[in-house]
C-alpha cells in the first residue's frame, strides 16, 4: 500500500459497502479479477481505494478533485458534473456500482442502465427523511422518503434493505440497499428495517 493509499485508508469505508461487495465476491470464482466498479460521487475516494486494493478496476467520478490524488494504478478518476441535463456516463457498464451520501433522482434510471445486466451489484447508502434532526443534509431533494430506494431500484433483485436511525459512526437517518441485476441465486434475499422512534 502506498503512502497515499494509507491516507485514504484512514477514511474508513462504509461497513455496508464492504460487506455487500465481499458477499458479492463470494459468488465469483475469479474474485474481483476483470471486474469494473464505479464509485459515483466518490468524494475523498475511500471506496475507490478500498475497491482497487481488492483488484477491481475502478472508475471514480466526482465534480471536485479529491484533496489527496487517487494515485492507485487501478483507479481512473474523472472530474465530472453528475447533474447536467444529459447523463455523462451513458454507454458505460460496471459490474459493481457504489453510491454513498449522494442522491440525484433525475439520473437514477440512467445509473441503473450502467449496471451489468447479469449479476451486477448496486450498493447504495444515503440519507432519508428525518435526518434534519441530526444535521446535514436537510433539504428534501437530498433525502429519500421511506422505502423510496426500493421504488427507485425496481427491476433489480433486493439482496438486503435497511432504513432508519443509524447510531454509528454518528447519528443519522439513513436508507441503504444491496441490489443485483438478472437472475441471482447465490445470496439469500432479505430485508431489515431499523426503526427510529419518530418514524413509528
N, C-alpha and C positions, 0 to 999 in steps of 0.2 A: 504494500500500500504506500502510495506517495505521501509526502507531507501535506499536499493539498487535499488528497483523499481523507487524511486524518482530520483536517479542519472540517470537511463536510460531514464526516462520520460523527463529529461532536454534536451535530444537529441530528438527534436521533430520528430515524424514520418511524412512521406510524406503525404500531404493532398490528393494526388492521391490515395495512398493506403487506407487511412482511408475512403474516400468517396466511393471507389469501394467496399470495404468489407462491409461497412454499408448498401450499396444498396443491396448487395447480401443477407445480413442477413434478410432484409425485406421479402424475399421470403421463409424464413424458419420459420415455426411456433415455432420450438423449439429454435430458435436463434442459438447460437454457441454450444449449448449443444451437445456433442457427435461428434463434427466436429474436424477434424485433419488438421492442417495447417503446411506448410513448409516455413521457412524463409531461402532462399538459399543465400549463401554468406552473412551471417547475420551481419557481422561487429560487431559493439558495441551492437547490439541486440535491437535497438529501435523499430523495428516492431515486433520482437518476444515478447517483453514485452507488447506492445500495444495489440497484439492478445491474449496473455494469460490473460490479465486483462479483456477481453471480453468473456472469457470462452472457448476459443479454447485450445485444446491440441496441443502444438507447438513443432515441430522438427526443431531446429535451427542448421545450419551447416556452418562451415567456416574452412579455412585452418589455421587460427590463433585463439587462445583463446581471448575472449573479455577481456579488461583490468579489467572491473568490472564483476565478475562472474554472469551468468544468474541464479539466485537462486530461481526464481519463481517456485512454485510446478507444474505449468502447462507446464513448458519448459524443454525439453530434449535437451541439447546442445551436439553436436558431432563434434569432430575435424576431418576434412575430406578434402582430396585433391580432388577438383572437376574437375581437368583437367588431370586425369590419362587416359590411353587408354580405360579402362573399366569404365562404369558409376557406381559409388558406391551406388547409390540409386535405383538400379534395383530391382523391385518387391515391392517397397514401393508405397502406394497410399494415396493421400491427397485430401481433399475437397477444400482447398484453397492453392495456391502456390503464394508466393510473392517474386519478384526479383527486386532489385533496385541497380543501379550503378554497374552492373556486366553483362558481356557478354562473353560467350564461345560457339561459334557456333557449334562445333562438337557434343556437347551433347544436343543440343536443342531438337531434336526429342525424345530422351530418357526422357528428362524432361517432355515433353507433355504426355508421357506414364504414368508418375506418377500421373497425374490428374485423379480424379474420372471420370468415363466415362459418368456419367449423372449429370449435374448441377455443375460440378467442376469449380472453378473460378481461372483464371490466371491473376495476377496483375503484370504488367511489366513496368518498368520505367528506362531508362538508356540514355546514351549519343549517339549523332549521328554526322554525318559528319558536319564539320563547327565548332566543339567545340574548336579546337585548337586556335581559335581567342580569346577564353575566359580563357583557362587554360587546365589542365589535365582532362581526358586523351586526347592524341593527336594521338596515333598510330591507324592505320586503323583497326587492329584486335579488338579494344575495342570500335569502333564507328559503329553504324548502318547506312546503306545507307538509302536514302529517301524511305519510305514505306516498308523497309525491315522487320520490325516487323510483318506487315500484312502477308507477304510472309512466314515467319518462322512459323506463327501460323495458317496456312491454315488447315482446318479441324475443327477449333473451330469457334463459332459464335462471331462476333465482337460486343461488347456492346458499346465501346467507344474507339476512337483512336485520338491522338494528336501528332503533331510533329512541331518542330520549336524552336524559341527563347523563353526560359524561363527567366523571369526577377527577380523572387523571388524564394528562398532566395538569390541567386546570379545568375548573367547572365550565361547562358549555353545553348547549343543546345541540346535539348532532344527529345526523342521519347517515347511515353508511350501508353499502351493499356490495356483494360479490355476485357477478352475473356471468354466464357463459353462453356462447353462441353455438347454434347447431345442436346435434344430439350429444348428450353427456351422461355417462353412467358411472364414472369412477368416483364421483363425490356425492354424498347424500345431501340433498337439498334440505334446507330448514330455515326457519325464521325465528327471530327473537326480538322482543321489544323491551327496551329499557324505559321505565316509566318515571317521569318527574311529577311531583305532587300537583303542579299547576296544570298538567295535561290530562289528568284522570277524569 
